[in-house]
Amino acid sequence: MKSLNPDTAPEPGYETAQTKNGFLALVSRLVFDEKLPIRFMYKTVPEHLNDTGWRMFTGYETDEFLANEQLNLLPVPLEKVCQLDPALPELVQYNAGTVWERPPESSEWVQVHDFDIPAPTTEVAITNDVEDFIKSRERS
């Protein structure tokens, strides 16, 4: 396993002390269908018990591609994904909120600090008007 750059490696227990749950990562279909390497990944808060929170991409995904998560992001055991790149086992030890990228001209991973990790959104309408509430329930 390749060591991380000492300048970017976390202090022991600081960025890797989070409780580990789950075993699945969501990985872009392009990694498997097109045999492209993973070049961008982030860890979000896991959505269920089997989820690690890791989301992995090639960097060639379009907005339209990413909009269809159920078709284009595959749940893959993290152990299988780590076999694709010898640097991944060390990187996937990091906590939620961590972002990594590997520029095309480089074989080294670099931690990213200016990327906003997407959060799932749920639209909620709040009203204090009983009639509006009843109408909204009838429409649903």
DSSP file with accessible surface (Angstrom, degrees, kcal/mol):
  #  RESIDUE AA STRUCTURE BP1 BP2  ACC     N-H-->O    O-->H-N    N-H-->O    O-->H-N    TCO  KAPPA ALPHA  PHI   PSI    X-CA   Y-CA   Z-CA
    1    1 A M              0   0  158      0, 0.0     2,-0.2     0, 0.0    86,-0.1   0.000 360.0 360.0 360.0 132.5    0.0    0.0    0.0
    2    2 A K        -     0   0   87     84,-0.4     2,-0.2     1,-0.1    88,-0.1  -0.519 360.0-122.8 -78.2 138.0    1.4    3.4   -1.0
    3    3 A S        -     0   0   99     -2,-0.2     2,-0.1     1,-0.1    -1,-0.1  -0.518  23.1-117.0 -79.7 149.8    1.8    5.9    1.7
    4    4 A L        -     0   0   27     -2,-0.2     5,-0.1     1,-0.1    -1,-0.1  -0.440  42.6 -84.8 -77.6 157.0    0.2    9.3    1.6
    5    5 A N    >>  -     0   0   79      1,-0.2     3,-1.7    -2,-0.1     4,-1.7  -0.414  37.1-130.5 -58.1 128.6    2.2   12.5    1.4
    6    6 A P  T 34 S+     0   0  112      0, 0.0    -1,-0.2     0, 0.0    -2,-0.1   0.798 106.9  60.6 -58.3 -24.3    3.1   13.4    5.0
    7    7 A D  T 34 S+     0   0  145      1,-0.2    -2,-0.1     3,-0.0    -3,-0.0   0.775 115.8  31.0 -73.3 -24.1    1.9   16.9    4.4
    8    8 A T  T <4 S+     0   0   46     -3,-1.7    -1,-0.2     2,-0.1    -3,-0.1   0.527  92.0 111.1-110.3  -8.9   -1.6   15.7    3.6
    9    9 A A  S  < S-     0   0   41     -4,-1.7     2,-0.0    -5,-0.1    -6,-0.0  -0.393  72.0-113.3 -67.1 142.6   -1.8   12.6    5.8
   10   10 A P        -     0   0   30      0, 0.0    -1,-0.1     0, 0.0     3,-0.1  -0.354  29.3-100.2 -74.0 156.3   -4.2   13.0    8.7
   11   11 A E    >>  -     0   0  140      1,-0.1     3,-2.3     2,-0.0     4,-0.8  -0.529  60.1 -84.4 -66.5 141.9   -3.2   13.2   12.3
   12   12 A P  T 34 S+     0   0  133      0, 0.0    -1,-0.1     0, 0.0     5,-0.0  -0.274 113.6   3.1 -53.5 127.4   -3.8    9.7   13.8
   13   13 A G  T 34 S+     0   0   42     -3,-0.1     4,-0.4     1,-0.1    -2,-0.0   0.317 110.3  94.2  82.8 -10.2   -7.4    9.5   14.9
   14   14 A Y  T <4 S+     0   0  157     -3,-2.3     3,-0.2     2,-0.1    -1,-0.1   0.975 100.4  11.8 -80.9 -58.9   -8.4   13.0   13.6
   15   15 A E  S  < S+     0   0   43     -4,-0.8    80,-2.3     1,-0.1    -1,-0.1   0.422 135.3  44.5-100.0   2.1   -9.8   12.4   10.1
   16   16 A T  S    S+     0   0   42     -5,-0.4    -1,-0.1    78,-0.2    -2,-0.1   0.244  81.3  94.6-128.4  14.5  -10.1    8.6   10.3
   17   17 A A        +     0   0   68     -4,-0.4     3,-0.1    -3,-0.2    -1,-0.1   0.472  53.8 121.3 -88.9  -0.6  -11.6    8.0   13.8
   18   18 A Q  S    S-     0   0   72     75,-0.2     2,-0.1     1,-0.1    -5,-0.0  -0.292  76.9 -96.0 -64.7 144.6  -15.2    7.9   12.6
   19   19 A T        -     0   0  111      1,-0.1     2,-0.5    76,-0.0    -1,-0.1  -0.393  41.0-131.2 -59.5 133.1  -17.1    4.7   13.3
   20   20 A K        +     0   0   86     -3,-0.1     2,-0.3    -2,-0.1    -1,-0.1  -0.790  37.7 158.5 -94.8 124.3  -16.9    2.4   10.2
   21   21 A N        +     0   0  104     -2,-0.5    29,-0.1    31,-0.1    28,-0.0  -0.937  36.9  27.3-134.6 162.7  -20.2    1.0    9.0
   22   22 A G        -     0   0   33     27,-0.3    29,-0.2    -2,-0.3    28,-0.2   0.074  52.9-135.6  76.9 170.6  -21.4   -0.4    5.7
   23   23 A F        +     0   0  107     27,-2.5    55,-3.3    55,-0.0    56,-0.4   0.352  68.3  92.3-144.3  -1.5  -19.5   -2.1    2.9
   24   24 A L  E     -aB  51  77A  32     26,-2.9    28,-2.9    53,-0.3    29,-0.5  -0.798  45.4-170.5-107.4 144.4  -20.9   -0.5   -0.3
   25   25 A A  E     - B   0  76A   1     51,-2.8    51,-2.9    -2,-0.3     2,-0.6  -0.916  27.6-122.1-119.3 151.2  -19.7    2.5   -2.3
   26   26 A L  E     -aB  55  75A  31     28,-2.4    30,-2.5    -2,-0.3     2,-0.4  -0.870  37.9-174.6 -93.6 121.8  -21.6    4.1   -5.2
   27   27 A V  E     -aB  56  74A   0     47,-2.5    47,-3.2    -2,-0.6    30,-0.2  -0.950  29.4-103.0-124.0 137.2  -19.3    4.0   -8.2
   28   28 A S  E >>  - B   0  73A   0     28,-2.5     3,-1.6    -2,-0.4     4,-0.6  -0.267  23.7-130.8 -57.0 136.4  -19.8    5.5  -11.7
   29   29 A R  H >> S+     0   0   66     43,-2.7     4,-3.3     1,-0.3     3,-0.8   0.786 103.9  72.6 -58.2 -26.7  -20.9    3.0  -14.3
   30   30 A L  H 3> S+     0   0   29     42,-0.3     6,-1.5     1,-0.2     4,-1.2   0.796  86.0  64.6 -62.7 -26.5  -18.1    4.4  -16.5
   31   31 A V  H <4 S+     0   0   11     -3,-1.6    -1,-0.2     4,-0.2    -2,-0.2   0.908 118.1  24.3 -62.0 -38.3  -15.5    2.7  -14.2
   32   32 A F  H << S+     0   0   41     -3,-0.8    -2,-0.2    -4,-0.6    -1,-0.1   0.882 126.5  44.5 -96.6 -43.2  -16.8   -0.7  -15.3
   33   33 A D  H  < S+     0   0   89     -4,-3.3    -3,-0.2     1,-0.2    -2,-0.1   0.892 129.7  25.2 -70.4 -41.2  -18.4   -0.1  -18.7
   34   34 A E  S  < S-     0   0  123     -4,-1.2    -1,-0.2    -5,-0.4    -3,-0.2   0.400 100.4-126.3-103.6  -1.8  -15.6    2.1  -20.1
   35   35 A K        +     0   0  168      1,-0.2    -4,-0.2    -5,-0.2    -3,-0.2   0.866  53.7 158.3  58.0  38.8  -12.8    0.7  -18.0
   36   36 A L        -     0   0   51     -6,-1.5    -1,-0.2     1,-0.1    -2,-0.1  -0.692  41.8-111.2 -92.2 147.8  -11.9    4.3  -16.9
   37   37 A P        -     0   0   58      0, 0.0     2,-0.4     0, 0.0    -1,-0.1  -0.394  30.5-104.2 -75.5 154.1   -9.9    4.9  -13.7
   38   38 A I        +     0   0    6      1,-0.1    20,-0.3    -2,-0.1     3,-0.1  -0.649  47.2 162.6 -73.3 127.8  -11.5    6.5  -10.6
   39   39 A R        +     0   0   56     18,-2.6    63,-2.7    -2,-0.4     2,-0.3   0.401  59.6  38.1-128.3  -4.3  -10.1   10.1  -10.5
   40   40 A F  E     +CD  57 101A  38     17,-1.9    17,-3.3    61,-0.2     2,-0.3  -0.976  61.9 158.2-150.4 134.6  -12.6   11.8   -8.1
   41   41 A M  E     -CD  56 100A   0     59,-2.6    59,-3.1    -2,-0.3     2,-0.3  -0.994  11.0-177.0-155.4 152.1  -14.2   10.6   -4.9
   42   42 A Y  E     -CD  55  99A  26     13,-2.1    13,-2.7    -2,-0.3     2,-0.5  -0.974  22.1-129.2-145.0 161.1  -15.9   12.0   -1.8
   43   43 A K  E     +C   54   0A  11     55,-2.3    54,-3.6    -2,-0.3    55,-0.3  -0.962  26.6 179.3-117.0 122.4  -17.4   10.6    1.3
   44   44 A T        -     0   0   22      9,-2.7    75,-0.1    -2,-0.5     3,-0.1  -0.534  48.2 -71.2-105.2 175.5  -20.8   11.7    2.4
   45   45 A V        -     0   0  104     -2,-0.2     8,-0.2     1,-0.1    -1,-0.1  -0.551  65.6-102.3 -67.1 127.6  -22.9   10.7    5.4
   46   46 A P        -     0   0   50      0, 0.0    -1,-0.1     0, 0.0     3,-0.1  -0.234  23.2-149.6 -55.8 142.8  -24.0    7.1    4.7
   47   47 A E  S    S+     0   0  109      1,-0.1     2,-0.3    -3,-0.1    -2,-0.1   0.624  74.8   2.2 -89.6 -17.3  -27.6    6.8    3.6
   48   48 A H  S >  S-     0   0  103      3,-0.1     3,-1.3     1,-0.0    -1,-0.1  -0.950  87.7 -84.9-158.4 175.2  -28.2    3.4    5.0
   49   49 A L  T 3  S+     0   0  144     -2,-0.3   -27,-0.3     1,-0.3    -1,-0.0   0.784 124.4  48.0 -62.8 -29.7  -26.5    0.6    7.1
   50   50 A N  T 3  S+     0   0   82    -28,-0.2   -26,-2.9   -27,-0.1   -27,-2.5   0.581  93.9  96.5 -85.6  -9.5  -24.8   -1.0    4.1
   51   51 A D  E <   -a   24   0A   4     -3,-1.3   -26,-0.2   -29,-0.2   -30,-0.1  -0.653  51.8-168.3 -86.9 132.0  -23.5    2.4    2.7
   52   52 A T  E     -     0   0A   9    -28,-2.9   -27,-0.1    -2,-0.4    -1,-0.1   0.670  43.8-120.1 -84.3 -21.2  -20.0    3.6    3.4
   53   53 A G  E     +     0   0A   0    -29,-0.5    -9,-2.7     1,-0.3     2,-0.2   0.254  67.2 137.5  97.3 -10.6  -20.8    7.0    2.1
   54   54 A W  E     - C   0  43A   1    -30,-0.4   -28,-2.4   -11,-0.2     2,-0.4  -0.517  32.0-172.0 -75.2 135.2  -18.1    6.8   -0.6
   55   55 A R  E     -aC  26  42A   9    -13,-2.7   -13,-2.1    -2,-0.2     2,-0.4  -0.999   8.7-167.1-125.7 125.1  -19.0    8.1   -4.1
   56   56 A M  E     +aC  27  41A   0    -30,-2.5   -28,-2.5    -2,-0.4     2,-0.3  -0.958   8.9 173.6-126.5 136.5  -16.5    7.5   -6.8
   57   57 A F  E     - C   0  40A  16    -17,-3.3   -18,-2.6    -2,-0.4   -17,-1.9  -0.886  36.1-136.0-138.5 162.9  -16.3    9.0  -10.3
   58   58 A T        -     0   0    2     -2,-0.3    -1,-0.1   -20,-0.3   -17,-0.1   0.678  48.5-116.4 -89.7 -24.3  -14.0    9.1  -13.4
   59   59 A G  S    S+     0   0   58    -19,-0.1   -21,-0.1     3,-0.0    -2,-0.0   0.318  99.7  88.9  99.4  -6.3  -14.4   12.8  -14.0
   60   60 A Y        +     0   0  152      2,-0.1     2,-0.2   -24,-0.0    -3,-0.0   0.343  55.5 119.6-103.2   4.7  -16.1   12.2  -17.4
   61   61 A E        -     0   0   27      4,-0.1     2,-0.2     1,-0.0    -4,-0.0  -0.519  53.8-144.3 -73.4 136.0  -19.6   12.1  -16.0
   62   62 A T     >  -     0   0   72     -2,-0.2     4,-2.5     1,-0.1     5,-0.2  -0.497  27.2-106.1 -90.6 169.1  -22.0   14.7  -17.4
   63   63 A D  H  > S+     0   0  134      1,-0.2     4,-1.7     2,-0.2     5,-0.1   0.891 123.6  51.7 -61.0 -39.4  -24.7   16.4  -15.4
   64   64 A E  H  > S+     0   0  147      2,-0.2     4,-0.8     1,-0.2    -1,-0.2   0.898 109.1  50.2 -64.3 -41.6  -27.3   14.3  -17.3
   65   65 A F  H >4 S+     0   0   34      1,-0.2     3,-0.9     2,-0.2     7,-0.3   0.939 112.9  45.9 -60.2 -47.6  -25.4   11.1  -16.4
   66   66 A L  H 3< S+     0   0   60     -4,-2.5     3,-0.3     1,-0.2    -1,-0.2   0.773 100.8  67.7 -70.5 -24.7  -25.2   12.0  -12.7
   67   67 A A  H 3< S+     0   0   86     -4,-1.7     2,-1.0     1,-0.3    -1,-0.2   0.796  94.4  59.9 -66.6 -25.2  -28.9   13.0  -12.6
   68   68 A N    XX  +     0   0   74     -3,-0.9     4,-2.5    -4,-0.8     3,-0.8  -0.560  65.5 160.5-102.7  68.5  -29.9    9.4  -13.2
   69   69 A E  H 3>  +     0   0  102     -2,-1.0     4,-2.4    -3,-0.3    -1,-0.2   0.868  67.4  59.0 -56.6 -43.8  -28.2    7.9  -10.1
   70   70 A Q  H 34 S+     0   0  192     -3,-0.2    -1,-0.2     1,-0.2    -2,-0.1   0.820 116.9  32.7 -61.9 -29.9  -30.2    4.7  -10.0
   71   71 A L  H <4 S+     0   0   91     -3,-0.8    -1,-0.2    -6,-0.1    -2,-0.2   0.842 127.6  35.5 -90.6 -37.7  -29.0    3.8  -13.5
   72   72 A N  H  < S+     0   0   20     -4,-2.5   -43,-2.7    -7,-0.3     2,-0.6   0.543 104.0  66.7-104.4  -9.9  -25.5    5.2  -13.5
   73   73 A L  E  < S-B   28   0A  12     -4,-2.4   -45,-0.2    -5,-0.3    -1,-0.1  -0.962  70.5-157.5-113.7 117.5  -24.1    4.8  -10.0
   74   74 A L  E     -B   27   0A  38    -47,-3.2   -47,-2.5    -2,-0.6     2,-0.6  -0.773  17.7-126.4 -98.0 134.0  -23.6    1.2   -9.1
   75   75 A P  E     +B   26   0A  83      0, 0.0   -49,-0.2     0, 0.0   -51,-0.0  -0.677  41.7 173.6 -76.1 118.1  -23.5   -0.1   -5.5
   76   76 A V  E     -B   25   0A  11    -51,-2.9   -51,-2.8    -2,-0.6     5,-0.1  -0.987  39.4-101.1-129.6 137.8  -20.2   -2.0   -5.3
   77   77 A P  E >>  -B   24   0A  57      0, 0.0     4,-1.9     0, 0.0     3,-0.6  -0.350  29.6-132.6 -56.7 132.8  -18.5   -3.6   -2.4
   78   78 A L  H 3> S+     0   0   27    -55,-3.3     4,-2.6     1,-0.2     5,-0.2   0.864 105.6  60.6 -58.2 -34.8  -15.7   -1.2   -1.2
   79   79 A E  H 3> S+     0   0  151    -56,-0.4     4,-0.8     1,-0.2    -1,-0.2   0.910 105.3  47.6 -60.3 -41.7  -13.3   -4.2   -1.1
   80   80 A K  H X4 S+     0   0  113     -3,-0.6     3,-0.6     1,-0.2     4,-0.4   0.911 111.5  50.3 -65.7 -42.6  -13.8   -4.8   -4.9
   81   81 A V  H >< S+     0   0    0     -4,-1.9     3,-1.9     1,-0.2     4,-0.4   0.906 104.5  58.4 -63.3 -39.8  -13.3   -1.1   -5.7
   82   82 A C  H >< S+     0   0   18     -4,-2.6     3,-0.7     1,-0.3     6,-0.3   0.750  94.9  65.3 -64.6 -21.2  -10.1   -1.0   -3.6
   83   83 A Q  T << S+     0   0  144     -4,-0.8    -1,-0.3    -3,-0.6    -2,-0.2   0.701  92.3  64.4 -72.3 -16.6   -8.7   -3.7   -5.9
   84   84 A L  T <  S+     0   0   95     -3,-1.9    -1,-0.2    -4,-0.4    -2,-0.2   0.718 114.3  22.4 -78.2 -23.2   -8.8   -1.3   -8.8
   85   85 A D    X   -     0   0   15     -3,-0.7     3,-1.5    -4,-0.4    -1,-0.2  -0.940  66.0-145.3-149.1 120.6   -6.2    1.1   -7.3
   86   86 A P  T 3  S+     0   0   99      0, 0.0   -84,-0.4     0, 0.0     4,-0.3   0.705 100.2  58.5 -64.5 -15.6   -3.6    0.3   -4.7
   87   87 A A  T >> S+     0   0    8      1,-0.2     4,-1.5   -86,-0.1     3,-0.6   0.714  87.7  77.9 -83.2 -20.2   -3.9    3.8   -3.1
   88   88 A L  H <> S+     0   0    0     -3,-1.5     4,-2.6    -6,-0.3     5,-0.2   0.867  79.9  63.6 -63.5 -40.4   -7.7    3.4   -2.4
   89   89 A P  H 34 S+     0   0   39      0, 0.0    -1,-0.2     0, 0.0     4,-0.1   0.891 109.2  42.2 -54.9 -36.0   -7.5    1.2    0.8
   90   90 A E  H X4 S+     0   0   51     -3,-0.6     3,-1.2    -4,-0.3    -2,-0.2   0.912 114.6  50.3 -75.1 -40.2   -5.7    4.0    2.7
   91   91 A L  H >< S+     0   0    0     -4,-1.5     3,-1.7     1,-0.3    -1,-0.2   0.859 100.6  62.0 -67.7 -35.4   -7.9    6.8    1.3
   92   92 A V  T 3< S+     0   0    8     -4,-2.6    -1,-0.3     1,-0.3    -2,-0.1   0.507  86.8  76.2 -75.1   2.1  -11.2    5.1    2.1
   93   93 A Q  T <  S+     0   0   95     -3,-1.2    -1,-0.3    -5,-0.2   -75,-0.2   0.604  76.1 103.8 -80.4 -12.2  -10.3    5.2    5.8
   94   94 A Y  S <  S-     0   0    3     -3,-1.7   -78,-0.2    -4,-0.2     3,-0.1  -0.297  74.3-107.8 -74.0 158.0  -11.1    8.9    5.9
   95   95 A N    >   -     0   0   27    -80,-2.3     3,-1.3     1,-0.2   -52,-0.2  -0.220  45.5 -71.1 -78.6 169.4  -14.3   10.4    7.5
   96   96 A A  T 3  S+     0   0   29      1,-0.2   -52,-0.2   -54,-0.1    -1,-0.2  -0.273 118.7  45.7 -56.8 141.5  -17.4   11.9    5.8
   97   97 A G  T 3  S+     0   0   55    -54,-3.6     2,-0.3     1,-0.4    -1,-0.2   0.297  82.8 127.9 100.7  -5.4  -16.6   15.3    4.3
   98   98 A T    <   -     0   0    7     -3,-1.3   -55,-2.3   -55,-0.3     2,-0.4  -0.659  36.6-171.8 -88.3 138.4  -13.4   14.1    2.7
   99   99 A V  E     -DE  42 112A   4     13,-0.5    13,-2.6    -2,-0.3     2,-0.3  -0.995   3.0-177.1-131.7 135.9  -12.8   14.7   -1.0
  100  100 A W  E     -DE  41 111A   0    -59,-3.1   -59,-2.6    -2,-0.4     2,-0.3  -0.974   2.3-178.0-130.5 147.4  -10.0   13.3   -3.2
  101  101 A E  E     -DE  40 110A  82      9,-2.4     9,-3.2    -2,-0.3   -61,-0.2  -0.982  16.6-154.1-141.4 154.4   -9.0   13.8   -6.8
  102  102 A R        -     0   0   30    -63,-2.7     7,-0.2    -2,-0.3    -2,-0.0  -0.936  25.7-134.4-126.8 104.4   -6.3   12.5   -9.0
  103  103 A P    >   -     0   0   30      0, 0.0     3,-2.3     0, 0.0     5,-0.1  -0.246  22.3-115.4 -57.9 147.0   -5.4   14.9  -11.9
  104  104 A P  T 3  S+     0   0   90      0, 0.0     0, 0.0     0, 0.0     0, 0.0   0.823 115.2  51.9 -55.0 -33.1   -5.2   13.1  -15.3
  105  105 A E  T 3  S+     0   0  163      2,-0.0     2,-0.3     0, 0.0     0, 0.0   0.430 107.9  65.0 -85.8   5.4   -1.5   14.0  -15.6
  106  106 A S    <   -     0   0   39     -3,-2.3    -4,-0.0     2,-0.1     0, 0.0  -0.890  57.8-157.3-129.4 156.3   -0.7   12.5  -12.2
  107  107 A S  S    S+     0   0   80     -2,-0.3     2,-0.3     2,-0.1    -1,-0.1   0.422  73.9  92.7-104.1  -3.2   -0.7    9.2  -10.4
  108  108 A E  S    S-     0   0   90     -5,-0.1     2,-0.3  -104,-0.0    -2,-0.1  -0.705  73.0-129.0 -95.4 142.9   -1.0   10.8   -7.0
  109  109 A W        -     0   0   17     -2,-0.3     2,-0.4    -7,-0.2    -7,-0.2  -0.679  20.9-160.0 -86.6 143.1   -4.2   11.6   -5.1
  110  110 A V  E     -E  101   0A  67     -9,-3.2    -9,-2.4    -2,-0.3     2,-0.3  -0.984  18.7-122.3-125.9 133.1   -4.7   15.1   -3.8
  111  111 A Q  E     -E  100   0A  21     -2,-0.4     2,-0.4   -11,-0.2   -11,-0.2  -0.576  25.7-146.0 -75.9 136.0   -7.1   16.0   -1.0
  112  112 A V  E     +E   99   0A  16    -13,-2.6   -13,-0.5    -2,-0.3     3,-0.1  -0.866  21.6 176.5-105.7 135.4   -9.6   18.7   -2.1
  113  113 A H  S    S+     0   0  154     -2,-0.4    -1,-0.1     1,-0.1   -13,-0.0   0.428  72.2  59.0-117.1  -1.0  -10.8   21.3    0.4
  114  114 A D  S    S+     0   0  144      2,-0.1     2,-0.5   -15,-0.0    -1,-0.1   0.114  75.2 106.7-119.7  23.9  -13.1   23.5   -1.8
  115  115 A F        -     0   0   77     -3,-0.1     2,-0.8   -16,-0.0    -3,-0.0  -0.877  61.8-139.5-104.3 130.1  -15.7   21.1   -3.1
  116  116 A D        -     0   0  147     -2,-0.5    -2,-0.1     3,-0.0     3,-0.0  -0.811  20.5-135.0 -88.5 112.1  -19.2   21.2   -1.7
  117  117 A I        -     0   0   44     -2,-0.8     2,-0.0     1,-0.1   -18,-0.0  -0.496  26.2-114.0 -67.0 127.0  -20.4   17.6   -1.3
  118  118 A P        -     0   0   71      0, 0.0    -1,-0.1     0, 0.0     3,-0.0  -0.367  29.6-153.1 -63.6 141.5  -24.0   17.3   -2.6
  119  119 A A        -     0   0   74    -75,-0.1    -3,-0.0    -3,-0.0     2,-0.0  -0.916  24.6-103.1-114.6 142.8  -26.6   16.5    0.0
  120  120 A P        -     0   0   99      0, 0.0     2,-0.4     0, 0.0    -1,-0.0  -0.368  41.4-149.0 -60.5 141.6  -29.8   14.7   -0.7
  121  121 A T        -     0   0  130      2,-0.0     2,-0.4    -3,-0.0     0, 0.0  -0.907  16.0-169.3-118.8 146.8  -32.7   17.2   -0.8
  122  122 A T        -     0   0  121     -2,-0.4     2,-0.4     2,-0.0     0, 0.0  -0.998  22.7-131.5-131.0 126.5  -36.3   16.8    0.1
  123  123 A E        -     0   0  194     -2,-0.4     2,-0.4     2,-0.0    -2,-0.0  -0.671  28.5-178.2 -81.2 128.7  -38.9   19.4   -0.8
  124  124 A V        -     0   0  110     -2,-0.4     2,-0.5     2,-0.0    -2,-0.0  -0.997  15.4-155.2-129.6 129.4  -41.0   20.4    2.1
  125  125 A A        -     0   0   95     -2,-0.4     2,-0.5     8,-0.0    -2,-0.0  -0.913  12.9-165.5-104.0 126.1  -43.9   22.8    2.1
  126  126 A I        +     0   0  150     -2,-0.5     2,-0.3     2,-0.0    -2,-0.0  -0.947  15.1 162.3-114.9 132.1  -44.7   24.4    5.4
  127  127 A T        -     0   0   55     -2,-0.5    -2,-0.0     1,-0.1     0, 0.0  -0.994  35.7-159.5-145.5 149.7  -47.9   26.3    6.0
  128  128 A N  S    S+     0   0  166     -2,-0.3     2,-0.7     5,-0.0     3,-0.1   0.371  71.8 100.2-102.7  -0.3  -49.9   27.5    9.0
  129  129 A D     >  -     0   0   76      1,-0.2     4,-2.2     2,-0.0     5,-0.2  -0.784  62.4-156.1 -91.6 116.1  -53.0   27.8    6.8
  130  130 A V  H  > S+     0   0  103     -2,-0.7     4,-2.6     1,-0.2     5,-0.2   0.892  93.0  52.7 -60.4 -40.5  -55.2   24.8    7.3
  131  131 A E  H  > S+     0   0  132      1,-0.2     4,-2.4     2,-0.2    -1,-0.2   0.916 109.1  49.2 -64.8 -41.6  -57.0   25.1    4.0
  132  132 A D  H  > S+     0   0   75      2,-0.2     4,-2.5     1,-0.2    -1,-0.2   0.904 111.0  51.6 -61.5 -39.8  -53.6   25.3    2.1
  133  133 A F  H  X S+     0   0  110     -4,-2.2     4,-2.0     2,-0.2    -2,-0.2   0.945 110.0  47.6 -62.9 -46.1  -52.5   22.1    4.0
  134  134 A I  H  X S+     0   0   80     -4,-2.6     4,-1.9     1,-0.2    -2,-0.2   0.926 112.4  49.9 -62.7 -43.0  -55.7   20.3    3.1
  135  135 A K  H  X S+     0   0  104     -4,-2.4     4,-1.6     1,-0.2    -1,-0.2   0.910 109.6  50.8 -62.6 -41.0  -55.3   21.3   -0.6
  136  136 A S  H  X S+     0   0   36     -4,-2.5     4,-1.0     1,-0.2    -1,-0.2   0.876 109.5  50.9 -67.0 -34.2  -51.6   20.2   -0.7
  137  137 A R  H  < S+     0   0  161     -4,-2.0    -1,-0.2     1,-0.2    -2,-0.2   0.868 107.6  53.3 -69.4 -35.2  -52.6   16.8    0.8
  138  138 A E  H  < S+     0   0  147     -4,-1.9    -1,-0.2     1,-0.2    -2,-0.2   0.829 107.1  52.4 -69.1 -31.4  -55.3   16.4   -1.9
  139  139 A R  H  <        0   0  190     -4,-1.6    -1,-0.2    -5,-0.2    -2,-0.2   0.753 360.0 360.0 -76.0 -23.5  -52.7   17.0   -4.6
  140  140 A S     <        0   0  122     -4,-1.0    -3,-0.1    -3,-0.2    -4,-0.0  -0.067 360.0 360.0 -84.2 360.0  -50.3   14.4   -3.3
